[in-house]
């Protein structure tokens, strides 16, 4: 038989409660009119005003030691349901926190709950069965005492501090306890976790007193926001990850947090009125890994074990971390990319080819091939001599070598006598003059530059290279679709800003690797290098990013700090302050850093180092001349070689 739908099961549960309470009223002694009417009226009002949520149901829990008292609670519950019928969605829970009719479903965290307890031990039993999987401790809770309460003095000095201590152990701070007093009033108690006298210790507070016939709406807000920590100290886990967080030791032995995330934390501390005590990750493990309780390391272990109240240090939103920790509002989104080596410098000989682009060199090579083809064609056949006289004249010897001689800036040795040949010579002289002048003018500039080839620009170019991938161990999650790179991966050992040192070394030290890092670390080092003497080359990055990198603050799973912190963080982000801080710590003009700096601004003397390529070309030309001289000597004894050389001369 198929199970009933959830909504049908909840409806059956409501009908069953109404039937059982109606049939059992005869067995319960009649109570005063105040207890029967005022308490459900107040619970109904608080539910409608504070606990109703458009996307969250209100969850009811009943805890009684005896069956008759359980019927009292059901009668009270039925009155509340009757008054709120059709106005709020409700679910029902048991003392073991298993919602009726939802046992097989994956539960969304419940943030609204009303607990009916016979005594304070019953409340503690219900709270002990709560878990961060099903219950959002930062939500709103209402405890209703349905049994005898005792004297006010005993309540405020013994029972309530014990209950509030159990609630504070789970960081449930948005809570009120309703108690029906002997004088016919209903008293609402809450507690303050942070006061000037007691930091992190619950202080019982009487929130409101409801009398018969008084207006419930006239009472103060029973669930005020947590807006101040009364100058109490919060433990903050962090480590140095420039420019996100910078650790600055102070003379009193404490550590001050800098960086743009440190600036954000200082602003939060000023607005929410708390002091910061920085706790560094154990053994400088930095981020560490997150896992089941007892299996985490580094900063993740600090926050999971509740040794700190929050962690802020280049922490990205992550699905696995979200299973064990509570993430705050993302205050900044960065990019993960590759820091790549500087481009390979041009050799002295390669600089000789820089004044012209590939297209111009190809056109020049095609022109020379055309000249060689014409000369070769006019050197073959019976009528070749008459055609040669017509094209370049009978006095011209070695025309191909003469064309190259003019291209290099030589003079005309023999001038042809025919008009057509002179026209061709004039055109060739004009062509070589323009090309040679443009080349020489550009070559003077390029010889003085310490130019390099462009650095790697795309992720695909990085994958095709043979460079090693240097990264922290948690960055491997960015390459789950690239298992073939695992043999090339080198993990950066944990330590004091070891990732930052690797990034800084990419300016000039490392040429055999790429570093996976956030763009802000590169921007920070590029800005810092501008003030050094001599100025270091900017670190190069790929134009393509690996993934986005949203940063947040992480809290323990049952922390109550997310709401006040997130509310203020959203205001800071919307104001543009975070973007201003980020830009003040780094140089983000990566494209300008990729462009080659202009080297022709001031006249500079040419040195021998600049002319090494020209000397290499001269040595190659002398070597070629020496080889041809040897061939001419050998041709005296080899007729075939002599005929080839004579053909080249003609």
C-alpha positions as CSV (number, residue, x, y, z in Angstrom):
1,X,0.0,0.0,0.0
2,X,1.4,3.4,-1.0
3,X,2.2,5.8,1.9
4,X,-0.1,8.8,2.4
5,X,1.0,12.2,1.2
6,X,2.6,14.5,3.7
7,X,-0.2,17.1,3.7
8,X,-2.8,14.3,4.2
9,X,-0.9,12.8,7.1
10,X,-0.6,16.2,8.8
11,X,-4.3,16.8,8.4
12,X,-5.1,13.3,10.0
13,X,-2.8,14.2,12.9
14,X,-4.7,17.5,13.5
15,X,-8.1,15.6,13.4
16,X,-6.8,13.0,15.8
17,X,-5.6,15.6,18.2
18,X,-8.9,17.4,18.2
19,X,-10.8,14.1,18.8
20,X,-8.6,12.9,21.6
21,X,-8.7,16.2,23.5
22,X,-12.5,16.5,23.1
23,X,-13.2,12.9,24.5
24,X,-10.7,13.4,27.3
25,X,-11.8,16.7,28.7
26,X,-14.2,15.0,31.2
27,X,-11.2,13.2,32.8
28,X,-9.3,16.5,33.4
29,X,-10.1,18.7,36.4
30,X,-11.4,22.1,35.4
31,X,-8.7,24.9,35.5
32,X,-9.2,28.6,36.1
33,X,-10.5,30.6,33.2
34,X,-7.2,32.5,33.0
35,X,-5.1,29.4,32.3
36,X,-7.5,28.1,29.8
37,X,-8.0,31.3,27.8
38,X,-5.0,33.6,28.3
39,X,-2.1,31.2,27.6
40,X,-3.5,29.8,24.2
41,X,-4.4,33.4,23.3
42,X,-0.8,34.6,23.9
43,X,0.7,31.6,22.1
44,X,-1.6,32.2,19.1
45,X,-0.7,35.9,19.0
46,X,3.1,35.2,19.2
47,X,2.8,32.6,16.5
48,X,1.0,34.9,14.1
49,X,3.3,37.9,14.9
50,X,6.8,36.3,15.3
51,X,6.8,32.7,14.1
52,X,4.8,32.7,10.9
53,X,7.1,32.4,7.9
54,X,6.1,32.3,4.2
55,X,8.3,29.3,3.4
56,X,8.8,27.6,6.8
57,X,6.2,25.7,8.8
58,X,5.9,26.0,12.5
59,X,6.9,22.8,14.2
60,X,5.2,21.8,17.4
61,X,6.8,19.6,20.1
62,X,5.0,18.0,23.1
63,X,6.8,16.7,26.2
64,X,5.0,15.4,29.3
65,X,5.8,12.9,32.0
66,X,2.2,11.6,32.5
67,X,-0.7,10.8,30.1
68,X,-3.2,13.2,31.8
69,X,-0.7,16.1,31.3
70,X,-0.1,15.1,27.7
71,X,-3.9,15.6,27.2
72,X,-3.6,19.1,28.7
73,X,-0.9,19.9,26.2
74,X,-3.0,18.5,23.4
75,X,-6.0,20.6,24.5
76,X,-3.8,23.7,24.5
77,X,-2.5,22.8,21.1
78,X,-5.9,22.2,19.7
79,X,-7.0,25.7,20.8
80,X,-4.0,27.2,19.1
81,X,-4.6,25.3,15.9
82,X,-8.3,26.3,15.9
83,X,-7.3,30.0,16.2
84,X,-4.6,29.8,13.5
85,X,-6.5,27.5,11.1
86,X,-5.6,28.4,7.5
87,X,-3.1,31.1,8.6
88,X,0.1,29.1,9.1
89,X,1.6,25.8,8.0
90,X,2.4,23.5,10.8
91,X,4.2,20.2,11.4
92,X,4.5,18.0,14.5
93,X,7.5,16.6,16.1
94,X,8.1,14.1,18.9
95,X,10.6,14.0,21.7
96,X,13.1,12.3,19.4
97,X,12.8,15.0,16.7
98,X,11.2,12.8,14.0
99,X,8.4,14.8,12.3
100,X,5.2,12.8,11.9
101,X,4.6,11.8,8.3
102,X,8.0,13.0,7.1
103,X,10.3,10.1,8.2
104,X,11.3,9.2,4.7
105,X,11.8,12.6,3.3
106,X,14.9,14.7,3.3
107,X,14.2,17.5,5.8
108,X,14.8,21.2,5.3
109,X,16.1,22.8,8.5
110,X,13.3,24.1,10.7
111,X,13.7,27.6,11.9
112,X,10.3,28.0,13.7
113,X,9.3,25.8,16.7
114,X,6.9,25.9,19.6
115,X,7.8,23.5,22.5
116,X,5.2,22.5,25.1
117,X,6.8,21.1,28.3
118,X,5.4,19.9,31.6
119,X,8.6,21.1,33.4
120,X,12.1,22.3,32.7
121,X,13.4,18.8,32.5
122,X,11.0,18.1,29.6
123,X,12.4,21.2,27.8
124,X,16.0,20.0,28.3
125,X,15.0,16.6,27.0
126,X,13.5,18.1,23.8
127,X,16.5,20.4,23.2
128,X,18.9,17.6,23.7
129,X,17.4,15.7,20.8
130,X,17.8,18.7,18.4
131,X,20.4,18.5,15.7
132,X,21.9,20.9,13.2
133,X,20.7,18.7,10.4
134,X,17.0,19.3,11.1
135,X,17.0,22.5,13.2
136,X,18.3,25.9,12.4
137,X,19.5,27.2,15.7
138,X,19.4,30.8,14.5
139,X,15.6,30.6,14.1
140,X,12.9,31.6,16.5
141,X,11.7,29.3,19.3
142,X,8.9,29.5,21.9
143,X,8.8,27.4,25.0
144,X,5.5,27.1,26.8
145,X,5.5,25.7,30.4
146,X,2.3,23.8,31.0
147,X,3.0,22.4,34.5
148,X,3.6,24.0,37.9
149,X,6.1,26.8,37.8
150,X,7.0,27.4,41.5
151,X,8.0,30.7,42.9
152,X,9.3,33.6,40.8
153,X,12.6,33.6,42.8
154,X,13.1,29.9,42.2
155,X,12.4,30.3,38.5
156,X,14.8,33.2,37.9
157,X,17.7,31.8,40.0
158,X,17.5,28.0,39.4
159,X,15.3,26.7,36.6
160,X,15.6,29.4,34.0
161,X,19.4,29.7,34.1
162,X,19.7,26.0,33.7
163,X,17.3,25.9,30.7
164,X,19.0,28.9,29.1
165,X,22.4,27.3,29.7
166,X,21.2,24.3,27.6
167,X,19.9,26.6,24.9
168,X,23.1,28.7,24.8
169,X,25.1,25.5,24.5
170,X,23.3,25.2,21.1
171,X,23.5,28.9,20.5
172,X,19.7,29.2,20.4
173,X,19.3,32.9,21.4
174,X,16.0,33.9,19.7
175,X,13.8,32.2,22.3
176,X,11.1,33.1,24.8
177,X,9.7,31.0,27.7
178,X,6.0,31.5,28.6
179,X,5.1,30.7,32.2
180,X,1.6,31.1,33.7
181,X,2.1,32.7,37.1
182,X,-0.1,32.1,40.2
183,X,-1.5,35.7,40.1
184,X,-3.2,35.0,36.7
185,X,-0.6,36.6,34.5
186,X,1.7,35.0,31.9
187,X,5.3,36.0,32.1
188,X,7.7,35.8,29.1
189,X,11.4,35.2,29.9
190,X,14.4,35.3,27.5
191,X,18.1,35.7,28.0
192,X,21.0,37.9,26.8
193,X,24.1,36.0,25.8
194,X,26.3,39.2,25.7
195,X,26.1,41.8,28.4
196,X,28.8,44.2,29.7
197,X,29.1,42.1,32.9
198,X,28.8,38.6,31.4
199,X,30.2,37.7,28.0
200,X,29.0,34.5,26.6
201,X,27.0,33.6,29.8
202,X,23.2,33.7,29.7
203,X,21.6,36.5,31.7
204,X,18.0,35.9,32.5
205,X,15.7,38.7,31.4
206,X,12.0,39.3,32.0
207,X,10.8,40.3,28.5
208,X,7.1,40.9,29.1
209,X,4.2,40.3,31.5
210,X,0.8,39.6,30.0
211,X,-2.2,40.3,32.2
212,X,-5.9,39.3,31.5
213,X,-7.6,42.0,29.5
214,X,-4.4,43.8,28.5
215,X,-3.4,44.4,24.9
216,X,-0.8,41.9,23.7
217,X,0.3,44.2,20.9
218,X,1.4,46.8,23.5
219,X,4.2,44.6,24.7
220,X,7.8,45.3,23.4
221,X,9.3,43.2,20.6
222,X,10.0,39.8,22.0
223,X,12.5,38.7,19.3
224,X,14.9,41.7,19.0
225,X,17.9,41.5,16.7
226,X,21.3,40.9,18.1
227,X,22.9,44.3,17.3
228,X,25.6,44.6,19.9
229,X,28.1,42.3,21.6
230,X,28.7,44.8,24.5
231,X,32.5,44.9,23.8
232,X,32.9,41.2,24.4
233,X,35.7,39.3,22.7
234,X,35.1,37.0,19.8
235,X,37.7,34.4,18.9
236,X,38.6,34.7,15.2
237,X,40.5,31.9,13.3
238,X,42.8,33.2,10.5
239,X,46.2,32.9,8.9
240,X,48.2,35.1,6.6
241,X,47.0,35.0,3.0
242,X,48.0,38.3,1.4
243,X,46.2,40.5,0.5
244,X,43.1,38.9,2.1
245,X,44.5,38.7,5.6
246,X,47.8,40.1,7.0
247,X,49.0,39.2,10.5
248,X,50.5,42.2,12.3
249,X,52.0,41.4,15.7
250,X,51.4,44.1,18.3
251,X,53.6,45.1,21.3
252,X,51.2,43.6,23.8
253,X,51.6,40.1,22.3
254,X,48.3,40.1,20.4
255,X,48.0,39.9,16.7
256,X,46.1,42.4,14.6
257,X,44.4,41.4,11.3
258,X,45.1,43.4,8.2
259,X,44.3,43.0,4.5
260,X,41.0,43.8,3.0
261,X,39.2,41.0,4.8
262,X,40.8,42.3,8.0
263,X,39.5,45.8,7.2
264,X,36.0,44.2,6.8
265,X,36.3,42.5,10.2
266,X,37.4,45.8,11.8
267,X,34.4,47.5,10.5
268,X,32.1,44.7,11.7
269,X,33.8,44.9,15.1
270,X,33.2,48.7,15.3
271,X,29.5,48.5,14.3
272,X,28.6,45.4,16.4
273,X,30.9,46.4,19.3
274,X,33.1,43.4,19.9
275,X,36.8,42.9,20.2
276,X,38.9,40.5,18.1
277,X,41.3,37.9,19.4
278,X,43.1,36.2,16.5
279,X,43.8,32.5,16.7
280,X,46.2,31.1,14.0
281,X,45.7,27.7,12.4
282,X,47.5,25.0,14.3
283,X,51.0,24.1,12.9
284,X,50.4,26.7,10.1
285,X,48.3,24.3,8.1
286,X,46.4,27.2,6.7
287,X,43.0,26.1,5.2
288,X,43.3,22.5,6.1
289,X,40.7,19.9,5.0
290,X,37.1,19.5,6.2
291,X,35.5,16.2,7.1
292,X,33.5,14.4,9.8
293,X,34.1,15.7,13.3
294,X,37.6,14.6,14.4
295,X,38.9,14.3,10.9
296,X,39.4,18.0,10.0
297,X,42.7,19.9,10.0
298,X,43.9,23.5,10.0
299,X,41.5,26.3,10.3
300,X,38.6,24.0,9.4
301,X,39.3,22.1,12.6
302,X,39.2,25.3,14.7
303,X,35.8,26.3,13.5
304,X,34.3,22.9,13.4
305,X,35.4,22.1,17.0
306,X,34.1,25.5,18.1
307,X,37.5,26.7,19.2
308,X,36.8,29.9,17.4
309,X,33.6,31.9,16.8
310,X,34.3,32.4,13.1
311,X,37.1,32.1,10.5
312,X,38.0,34.7,7.9
313,X,41.0,34.1,5.6
314,X,40.4,33.7,1.9
315,X,37.6,31.2,2.5
316,X,35.6,30.2,-0.6
317,X,32.1,28.9,-0.6
318,X,32.3,25.1,-1.0
319,X,29.6,22.4,-0.9
320,X,31.7,20.1,1.4
321,X,32.3,22.8,3.9
322,X,28.6,23.6,3.9
323,X,27.9,20.1,5.2
324,X,29.8,20.7,8.4
325,X,30.0,24.5,8.8
326,X,27.7,27.5,8.4
327,X,28.6,29.9,5.6
328,X,27.9,33.7,5.8
329,X,27.0,36.1,3.0
330,X,29.6,36.1,0.1
331,X,31.3,39.5,0.5
332,X,33.6,39.3,-2.6
333,X,33.9,37.2,-5.7
334,X,37.4,36.7,-7.1
335,X,38.8,34.5,-9.8
336,X,41.1,31.5,-9.8
337,X,43.6,31.6,-12.6
338,X,47.2,30.5,-13.5
339,X,50.2,32.6,-12.7
340,X,52.5,31.8,-15.6
341,X,56.2,32.3,-16.3
342,X,57.5,35.4,-18.1
343,X,57.7,34.9,-21.9
344,X,61.0,33.5,-23.2
345,X,63.4,36.3,-24.1
346,X,64.2,36.8,-27.8
347,X,67.7,35.8,-28.8
348,X,70.0,38.3,-30.5
349,X,69.4,36.6,-33.8
350,X,65.6,36.5,-33.4
351,X,65.6,40.2,-32.7
352,X,66.7,40.8,-36.4
353,X,63.4,39.5,-37.5
354,X,61.2,41.6,-35.2
355,X,60.9,44.8,-37.2
356,X,58.6,43.1,-39.7
357,X,55.7,40.8,-39.1
358,X,55.2,37.4,-40.6
359,X,53.1,38.7,-43.5
360,X,55.8,41.2,-44.6
361,X,58.6,38.6,-44.4
362,X,56.4,36.2,-46.5
363,X,55.9,38.9,-49.1
364,X,59.6,39.7,-49.2
365,X,60.5,36.0,-49.5
366,X,57.9,35.7,-52.4
367,X,59.5,38.6,-54.2
368,X,63.0,37.2,-53.9
369,X,61.7,33.8,-55.1
370,X,60.1,35.6,-58.1
371,X,63.5,37.3,-58.9
372,X,65.3,34.0,-58.6
373,X,62.7,32.4,-60.9
374,X,63.1,35.1,-63.6
375,X,66.9,34.8,-63.5
376,X,66.8,31.1,-63.6
377,X,64.3,31.1,-66.5
378,X,66.5,33.5,-68.5
379,X,69.5,31.3,-68.0
380,X,68.1,28.3,-69.9
381,X,67.2,27.8,-73.5
382,X,68.5,28.9,-76.9
383,X,67.1,32.4,-76.9
384,X,68.2,33.0,-73.2
385,X,71.0,35.3,-74.2
386,X,68.8,37.7,-76.3
387,X,66.2,37.8,-73.5
388,X,68.9,38.5,-70.9
389,X,70.1,41.5,-73.0
390,X,66.5,42.8,-73.2
391,X,65.8,42.4,-69.4
392,X,69.0,43.4,-67.7
393,X,71.6,44.0,-70.4
394,X,74.7,42.1,-71.6
395,X,77.1,43.7,-69.2
396,X,75.3,42.5,-66.0
397,X,77.0,39.5,-64.5
398,X,75.5,37.5,-61.6
399,X,72.1,39.3,-61.6
400,X,70.7,37.4,-58.6
401,X,73.6,38.3,-56.4
402,X,73.3,41.9,-57.7
403,X,69.7,42.0,-56.7
404,X,70.6,40.9,-53.2
405,X,73.4,43.3,-53.1
406,X,71.1,46.2,-53.9
407,X,68.6,45.0,-51.3
408,X,71.3,45.1,-48.6
409,X,72.2,48.7,-49.6
410,X,75.0,48.2,-52.2
411,X,75.7,50.3,-55.2
412,X,75.0,49.6,-58.9
413,X,78.2,48.2,-60.5
414,X,77.0,47.9,-64.2
415,X,74.1,50.1,-65.5
416,X,72.1,48.5,-68.3
417,X,71.7,50.5,-71.6
418,X,68.2,49.6,-72.6
419,X,65.2,51.6,-71.4
420,X,63.2,48.5,-70.2
421,X,66.2,47.2,-68.2
422,X,66.7,50.6,-66.7
423,X,63.0,50.8,-65.7
424,X,63.3,47.5,-63.9
425,X,66.4,48.6,-62.2
426,X,64.7,51.9,-61.0
427,X,61.7,50.0,-59.7
428,X,63.9,47.6,-57.8
429,X,66.0,50.4,-56.3
430,X,62.8,52.1,-55.1
431,X,61.4,48.9,-53.6
432,X,64.7,48.0,-51.8
433,X,65.1,51.6,-50.6
434,X,61.7,51.7,-48.9
435,X,62.0,48.2,-47.4
436,X,65.5,48.8,-46.2
437,X,64.7,52.2,-44.6
438,X,61.7,50.9,-42.8
439,X,63.6,47.9,-41.5
440,X,66.6,49.9,-40.3
441,X,64.4,52.5,-38.5
442,X,62.5,49.8,-36.6
443,X,65.6,47.7,-36.0
444,X,67.3,50.5,-34.0
445,X,64.4,50.4,-31.5
446,X,64.0,46.6,-31.3
447,X,67.7,46.0,-30.7
448,X,67.6,48.0,-27.5
449,X,64.6,46.2,-26.0
450,X,64.9,43.2,-23.7
451,X,61.8,41.8,-25.4
452,X,60.2,38.4,-24.6
453,X,57.7,36.2,-26.3
454,X,54.1,36.6,-25.1
455,X,53.4,34.6,-21.9
456,X,50.8,31.8,-21.9
457,X,47.4,33.3,-22.3
458,X,44.8,30.4,-22.3
459,X,44.2,27.4,-20.2
460,X,44.6,25.2,-23.2
461,X,48.1,26.5,-23.8
462,X,48.9,25.7,-20.2
463,X,47.6,22.1,-20.6
464,X,49.6,21.7,-23.9
465,X,52.8,22.9,-22.2
466,X,55.1,20.7,-20.1
467,X,55.0,23.0,-17.1
468,X,54.2,21.6,-13.6
469,X,51.1,22.6,-11.8
470,X,51.9,24.0,-8.3
471,X,48.8,24.4,-6.0
472,X,47.6,23.9,-2.5
473,X,46.0,20.5,-2.0
474,X,42.4,21.8,-1.8
475,X,42.7,23.3,-5.3
476,X,42.6,19.9,-6.9
477,X,38.8,20.2,-6.9
478,X,39.1,22.6,-9.7
479,X,40.5,19.9,-12.0
480,X,38.2,17.0,-11.5
481,X,37.6,17.0,-15.3
482,X,41.3,16.9,-16.0
483,X,42.7,13.7,-14.5
484,X,45.5,13.6,-17.0
485,X,47.3,16.5,-15.3
486,X,47.8,14.6,-12.0
487,X,51.4,13.5,-12.9
488,X,52.3,17.1,-13.3
489,X,50.8,18.4,-10.1
490,X,53.0,19.5,-7.3
491,X,51.4,20.4,-3.9
492,X,52.6,23.4,-2.1
493,X,53.4,22.4,1.5
494,X,51.4,24.2,4.2
495,X,53.2,27.0,6.1
496,X,53.3,30.7,6.6
497,X,52.1,32.3,3.3
498,X,53.7,29.5,1.2
499,X,51.2,30.1,-1.6
500,X,52.0,33.8,-1.6
501,X,55.8,33.0,-1.8
502,X,55.2,30.8,-4.8
503,X,53.2,33.5,-6.5
504,X,55.9,36.1,-5.8
505,X,58.5,33.9,-7.3
506,X,56.7,33.8,-10.6
507,X,58.0,37.3,-11.3
508,X,61.5,36.1,-12.2
509,X,62.5,33.1,-10.2
510,X,60.4,30.2,-11.6
511,X,60.2,29.2,-15.3
512,X,59.3,25.5,-14.9
513,X,55.8,25.9,-13.4
514,X,52.4,27.5,-13.2
515,X,50.8,28.4,-9.9
516,X,47.1,28.1,-9.3
517,X,46.1,31.1,-7.2
518,X,43.4,33.8,-6.8
519,X,43.9,36.9,-8.9
520,X,44.2,39.1,-5.8
521,X,47.5,37.5,-4.8
522,X,49.0,38.4,-8.2
523,X,47.6,41.9,-8.1
524,X,49.0,42.4,-4.6
525,X,52.5,41.3,-5.7
526,X,52.4,43.4,-8.8
527,X,51.5,46.5,-6.8
528,X,54.3,45.8,-4.2
529,X,56.9,45.3,-6.9
530,X,56.4,48.8,-8.3
531,X,57.9,50.3,-5.1
532,X,61.0,48.1,-5.1
533,X,64.4,49.1,-6.5
534,X,65.1,47.8,-9.0
535,X,61.5,47.3,-10.0
536,X,60.6,43.6,-10.7
537,X,58.8,42.4,-13.7
538,X,55.0,42.1,-13.2
539,X,53.7,38.6,-12.7
540,X,51.8,37.3,-15.7
541,X,48.5,35.5,-15.6
542,X,46.3,33.7,-18.1
543,X,43.5,35.7,-19.7
544,X,41.0,32.9,-19.0
545,X,40.1,32.1,-15.4
546,X,39.7,28.5,-14.0
547,X,36.6,29.3,-11.9
548,X,35.0,32.0,-9.8
549,X,36.0,32.3,-6.2
550,X,33.3,33.7,-3.9
551,X,34.6,34.6,-0.4
552,X,32.7,34.3,2.8
553,X,33.0,34.0,6.6
554,X,32.5,30.5,8.1
555,X,30.9,29.9,11.5
556,X,30.3,26.8,13.5
557,X,27.2,24.9,12.4
558,X,25.1,26.1,15.4
559,X,26.4,29.7,15.5
560,X,24.1,32.6,16.2
561,X,26.4,35.2,14.5
562,X,25.3,34.7,10.9
563,X,22.2,37.0,11.0
564,X,23.8,40.1,12.6
565,X,27.0,39.7,10.5
566,X,25.3,39.0,7.2
567,X,22.9,41.9,7.6
568,X,25.9,44.3,8.1
569,X,28.0,42.6,5.4
570,X,25.3,43.1,2.8
571,X,25.2,46.8,3.6
572,X,29.0,47.1,3.3
573,X,29.1,45.2,0.0
574,X,26.3,47.4,-1.4
575,X,28.1,50.6,-0.4
576,X,31.1,49.6,-2.5
577,X,33.6,49.6,0.4
578,X,34.8,46.1,-0.2
579,X,35.6,46.9,-3.9
580,X,37.4,50.0,-2.7
581,X,39.5,48.0,-0.2
582,X,40.3,45.3,-2.8
583,X,41.6,47.9,-5.3
584,X,43.7,49.6,-2.7
585,X,45.7,46.4,-2.1
586,X,46.5,45.4,-5.7
587,X,47.2,46.3,-9.3
588,X,44.5,44.6,-11.4
589,X,45.5,45.9,-14.8
590,X,46.7,42.5,-16.0
591,X,46.4,43.4,-19.7
592,X,48.6,46.4,-19.3
593,X,51.2,44.2,-17.6
594,X,51.1,41.8,-20.6
595,X,51.9,44.6,-23.0
596,X,55.6,45.2,-23.8
597,X,56.9,48.4,-22.3
598,X,57.9,51.1,-24.7
599,X,61.7,51.2,-25.1
600,X,62.1,54.0,-27.6
601,X,61.1,56.9,-25.4
602,X,64.7,58.2,-24.7
603,X,67.7,57.9,-27.0
604,X,70.0,55.1,-25.9
605,X,73.4,54.2,-27.0
606,X,73.8,51.0,-28.9
607,X,76.3,48.6,-27.2
608,X,78.0,45.4,-28.4
609,X,75.3,43.4,-26.6
610,X,72.7,45.0,-28.8
611,X,74.6,44.1,-32.0
612,X,75.3,40.4,-31.2
613,X,72.7,39.4,-33.8
614,X,74.4,41.5,-36.5
615,X,77.8,39.9,-35.7
616,X,76.2,36.5,-35.8
617,X,74.8,37.3,-39.3
618,X,78.2,38.6,-40.4
619,X,79.9,35.5,-39.2
620,X,77.4,33.3,-41.1
621,X,78.0,35.4,-44.2
622,X,81.8,34.9,-44.0
623,X,81.3,31.2,-43.4
624,X,79.2,31.0,-46.5
625,X,81.8,32.9,-48.5
626,X,84.5,30.6,-47.3
627,X,82.4,27.5,-48.3
628,X,81.9,29.0,-51.8
629,X,85.6,29.7,-52.1
630,X,86.3,26.0,-51.2
631,X,83.8,24.9,-53.8
632,X,85.5,27.0,-56.4
633,X,88.8,25.4,-55.6
634,X,87.3,22.0,-55.9
635,X,85.6,22.9,-59.1
636,X,89.0,23.2,-60.8
637,X,89.1,19.4,-60.6
638,X,85.4,18.6,-61.0
639,X,83.9,19.7,-64.3
640,X,80.3,19.1,-63.2
641,X,80.7,21.4,-60.2
642,X,82.4,24.0,-62.4
643,X,79.4,24.0,-64.7
644,X,77.0,24.6,-61.8
645,X,79.1,27.5,-60.5
646,X,79.3,29.0,-64.0
647,X,75.5,28.7,-64.3
648,X,75.0,30.6,-61.1
649,X,77.3,33.3,-62.3
650,X,75.4,33.7,-65.5
